[in-house]
């Protein structure tokens, strides 16, 4: 099951009929969603780690509390650390009704990092993860709207959501296993019920057609003359209009010569190369890679891209933050790796030496991981 299937049900239906259009509810796998970030996990981060701001902030009654009310300083190797969570102060504020916000969890909590990485490949848009821990009966934020699309799922307790859509107000009770999608700009607020509430939000920061078209226009503009406006145009606006018409025609010619395939390829590379690499378990993989043999079970790492671009006798392989150039004859093997979740080197249509060399390289590069 893909990340999008987990959050929305049928991914294809969501992308064609729901995406960026309306509120959507899905009853999913409660155990799998809860395992992504449980109440015990939240307790561990707050009380047993050196978590710092801005990874954590507190909100109450529609306002954000000052960091000084729940943080402290310390030293490490003689250097000053600031913004460390003081768990005693934080727990007292939580007990008094404050909501704890875990920010940017895709950068430091592996289960959510992997979910976000996979969802980004499903959608082609940058994503982020936050979590909200609210005491019983409390509300952290007043009615507000986000500037991005949001998936919400509950992992502990229940929360009653007030959702404004199409001029109406709906009330949704979220409990573990139920996820909700809110399009950009949907006003909403939420209040915990009789138990503490913990929910996760996955924000989808949309890439738009306007951005892509503007990039193409900007590239075409570089081929248009950048000379000065003619002297005296204040007295003769027609001369300015004539010159402007010529430059607009030159821009139109430049745009007609723009290659959409090239712009699309640049967008794919720009997006994939700017993402955070997912290398959990990479240390063990590096230690095991020398003993890898034909029967070693491998898995394509969750959320890791593998884009193949033909270059004659060479095949370029985009692995997120890097390109690999390999012989074109390896395409069938790489296609098999792209299509399979688990495999062994023996599954690849190459001679023994070539397939072991390829698999060891792809383990070192982070595309494949060693299972077990």
Secondary structure, DSSP 8 states (H G I E B T S, - for coil): --HHHHHHSSHHHIIIIITTTS-EEEE--HHHHHHHS-HHHHHHHHHHS--BTTSEEEEETTEE--GGGTEEEEEETTEEEEEEE-HHHHHHHHHTT-EEEE--GGGT-HHHHHHHHHHHHHHSSEEEEEEEEE-TT--SS-SB--SSEEEEEEEESEEEEEEEETTEEEEEEEETTEEEEE-TT--EEEEE-SS-EEEEEEEEE---HHHHHHHHHHHHHTTS------TTTTT-HHHHHHHHHHHHHHHHHHHHT--HHHHHHHHHHHHHHTS----TTHHHHHHHGGG--TT-EEEE-TT---EEEEETTEEEEE-SS-EEEEEGGGHHHHHHHHH-SEEEGGGSSS-HHHHHHHHHHHHHTTSEEE--
